[in-house]
Amino acid sequence: MARRRPDAGSEAPVNREPIEPQGERILVTGGAGFIGSTFTARVIDDNEVVILDTFSRNSLQFHPGLEQHKNITILKGSVLDEADVKGALQGVTQVVHCAAVAGIDSVDKRPADTMAINILGTHRVLEESAKLGTINRFIDFSTSEIYGTRAWKSSETDPAQVQPPEHAPRWVYAVSKLATEHLTHAYHRQYGLPIVCLRPFNVYGPRQVGEGAIQQFAKRAISGQPLYVYNEGTSIRAWCYVDDAVDALCRVLVMKAAVGESFNIGNPITAVTVRDLAHLVARLAGRTDAIESRERSQPDVELRVPDITKAREVLDFEPQVNLEEGVRRTLQWYREQG
């Protein structure tokens, strides 16, 4: 039974027992990335983990000793390559599919690669997983981007709001991820593959590489550079600390009620404008007058706050880290990197 959630305005977390996979052999595609490597560090002592990654981004290097752990196997390869995927799946019982081209700037530079890797790569991993017949859980990482530019307490049954290709490069990513959700659910219906789709909302925290507003703000604040806020900075986002996102991932790998479902994963009580977020980072970093406004022509997401009722009720999921504490931890980690 799900525990009682806190009042909407409260930041006091609901204490609950940790739930993690045990004794599995887990393939993490894109496992060198931010979420994949954080998840691996959490479960590696009680499971075998196989990482398949091109290493275009590498957060794995920031987890001391993880690459030498006795339970880890690291393979450099692509989800587009049949031999790479088949080799990585040897003996695997669970799949966490994180591999993707992500981030607005990366997608803008590589729109064709985004569609190919995200859609065809997901199809390859699904197809080979279904052939095995031994996978007890397949997790597809989707995105909150599928809810469009204005998503206020969006639930899993709300319609997707992707735009035509002429509107903005960011919709290439959203469309590709919406397609992977349909693919993943199709494999569940047709082949009985026990799948779950996760839609993360703005995950941040230590060891993030690539793109991400909090990461960029933190690094610039620590190095004495200005924090750039585009246009008026009035876009509102809800931010999810990486440990909370990984907690949700662990839960769907274990809980049978999650199979065949999609879940929003985020922290709605952390909703804040981008400008206020920049001021929070600057304050915690001990900076004053650090914010600068810049114009940007690309359309932005105006509002993105999840409804996580379903995750609360089915997974007993409750975010534990409020925004100020999460930003403080993130700043501390970047400071320690020098």
N, C-alpha and C positions, 0 to 999 in steps of 0.2 A: 504494500500500500504506500502511495506517495505521502511524503510528510507535508505538513502545513507550510506553505510558502510565507515569506515575510510580507508585511504590508507593502504596497507599491512604492511608498516613499522611503522605505527603510533600506539601509545598506548592510544590515546585520545578516550574515549568511545563515542558512539553515544547515546545521551539522548533520552529516549523514555518512554512513559507512562507505569506504572506498570499495569499488568493484572493478576488478581487473582480470584479464585473461590469465590462465595458468596452464602451463604444459603444452602450449600451442607452438606451432612453427608458422610464423607470420611473415608473409611477403609484404614489404612496404615499398611500393613504387614511388619514386620521388622521395625516398627516405632520407636523402641528404639535405632536404629542404627544412624549412623552419618548423612546421608542425610535425612532419615525419620524424625528424631527428629528436624532437622533444618527446614524442610518443615512444620512440625506441629506447631512449634513456630511462623512461619510466617503467617499461615492461621487461627489459632485457634480462634481469636477474631470474625471472620465473618462466621465461619463454625463449625459444630460438627465434632470431629475427634475421630475415634476408632482406637486404636493401638492393634495389635495382634503380640506378640513377645515372644520368649523363654527367652529373656534377657541374652543370652550368651555374648552379648556385650551391654553396656548401656550408651549411650550418653545422654539419657533423663535426667539423674540425674544432668547434667551440665547446664540445663535450669531452673533457679530458678523460682519456682512457677508454672511451666508448668503442673506438675503432679496433682496439686490441682485446675487447671482451671475448671470452671463450664462447659465448652464445651467439655471436654476430657473424654473418657472412655478407661481404660487400662485393657487389658486382657492378661494374661499369657497363652500361648498356642502355638501350632504348626500348620503350614500350611499343614502338613501331616495328621492331625486329622480332620475327616469330621465334627464331632460335634463342634470342636473349630472354624472351618471356617464358618459353618452355623450360629453359635451364633454370631460371629463377624460381619456377613453381615446383621444382622437384621436392616432394615430401611435404609441401605446404598444406596447412589446414585452414588458414585464414588469410585474406587479402585485404590490405588497406591501400586503396588506390588514390595516391596523392599527386602522381605525376601529371604535370600540366604546364603550359605557358600561362603565366598569370601576371597581373600588374599592368595598369593602363599604359605605361610607357613601353613596356616589353611587347604588349599586344599591338600597340601602334606601329612599332618597328617590324613586327613579325606576324601580320594578320593571317597569312596563308599557313605558316607553321602552327599558329594557334589552333586553327580549325583542324589541321591534320593530326597534330599530336593529341589534342584534347578529345576529338571524336574517334579517329581511327585507332589511336593508342588505347583508348578505353575499350573499344570493340575487340581489339586483339587480346587484352587481358581478360575480358569477360569470356570470350570464346574459348581460350585455353583453360580457364578456370572451370567452365561448364563441362568441358571434355573430361576433366579429371574425375569428377563425381565424388571427390573427397573434401571439398571446401565446405566448412560449416558456417562461414560468414564472409561476405564480400561487401566492403564498405567503399562507396563512391563519394568522393568529395565534390560537391556541387558548389554553389555560391549564392549569396544573398542578392547578387547582381540581377538575378532573374526577376526580381520584383520591380525593376524599373527605377525611375528617378524619384518617385514619391512612395515610400513604403512605411506607413504608420501602423505599428503593431500588426504587421503582416503575419498571417497564419499559413500553414502548409497547404491549405485548400484554396488560398487566394490565387487568382489567375496570374500567369507570367505576363510581364509588361515589357517585352523586348521591342526595340525600335528597328526600322528599316536600315539597311547597310549604309545608306547615304548620310545618316544622322550623326554618327560618331563611331570612332574605332572601338570604344569600350563595349559596344553591343556585339562585336565579334566574339568576345569572351563569354558574354552572357548567353548568346545563342549556342555556342559550343557546349557550355555546361548544361543548358536545358536539354540539349540533344543527348548528352551522356546520362542524364536522369532517365529519360525515356528508354534509352538502350538498356540501362541497368534494370529497370522495372520490367522491360520486355523479357530479359533473360530469366527473371524470377517467374513470370507467368508461363513462359513457354517451356523452360527447362527445370524449373524448381530450384534455381540457384538462390540460396538464402542471402538476400541482399539488404542493405540499408543505405539510404542516401542522406548525407549531412549537408546542410546549408549554413556555413559559418558566416557570422556577421563581424567583420573588422577585427580579426585576431591580431594581437600584438604581444610584445614581451621581449625578454632577453634573447639574444642569438638570432634575431630576425635579420635576414639578408635580403637584398633586392629592394623592393619598394614597400612603402607603408608610412603613413603620416607621422605616427608616434616615433617610429624609428628615425625618420629624417629630422624631426624636431629635436629629439634627444641628442643625436650626434652633433647637430649644429649648435645647440645650446651649450653643450659641454666644450666644444671647440671655440666658443666665442663668436660664432657667426650669427647673423640675423635669422630669424625664423620667418619664412615666407608664407603668407596667407593669401590665397588667390581670390581675386574679386572682393566681395564684402566679407567672406569667411562666415557666412550665415548658414551654410549647409550643416545639417544635423546628422550625427552618426552615433550609434551605440557601439561601445568598444568591449571586446571580450579578451580577457587575459588568457594567454596560451595554455596555462595549466588547467583552466576551466574547460577549454575546448578539448584538451586531451582527456580530461575526466569523462566528458560526454562520449568521446570515441571509445574509451575503455568499456563504458557501459553498454554501448550497442554491440560490442563484440561478445558480450556475455549474456545479455538479457534476451530471451526468446521472443518476448513481446515486440521487440524492435524489428523483427524480420518482415520484409516487405513494405517498410514504412520510410517516409522522409521526415527529417526533423530540422527545425531551426535551432541553431546553436549560437547563443549570444547572451548578452547581459543588458536587458532593456533599461535598467536603472542608471546606466552610465551614459545615457544620451546627452550630448553636449554639442554646441556649435564648434566648427573647426577653429574659429578665432578664440573661443574660450578654452579650447584644448591647448592651443599654442600658449596662451597666458598661463595655464596650469603647468605646462612643461617648463616654461621660463621661470616661474616662481619657485618650483621645486629644485631647479638648477641654480637658483640664486642669481638669476639674470633680471635686469630691469631695462626697459625700452628696447627690447630685443625683437619686437614684432614689426615686420614690414609687409605692406600690401602690394600685390602684383596683379596685373590683368592676365587673364587666360581665356582664350576664345572657346576652348572645348566645353561642351555641355558637361555639367557635373550632376552628381546625385544630390538632390535637395534635402531629402529626408529618408533615413533608413533606420528603423527601430523594429526589432522583432517581437512577435508574440511567441513566447516559449512555453505556453500552457501544455502543449502536447508532450514536450520533453520532460516537463515537471511531472506530469501524470503517468507517463509510460516508463520513463527512465529514472524517476526520482532525481532528476538533474536540477541542481541549483548552483549558479555561479557563486564563488566564494570570495573573489578578489575585486574590491571596488576600484574605481578608476584612479583615485589618488594613490592608493597603495601600489597598484600595478605600474603606474608611471614612475613612482619612486624606485621600485625594484628594477625597472628597465634602465633608468638613469644610472643607478648604481652599477649595473653590469657594464654599461658602456664606459663609465668612468674607469672601471677596473681593466678595461682593454687598452687604456692609455691613449 
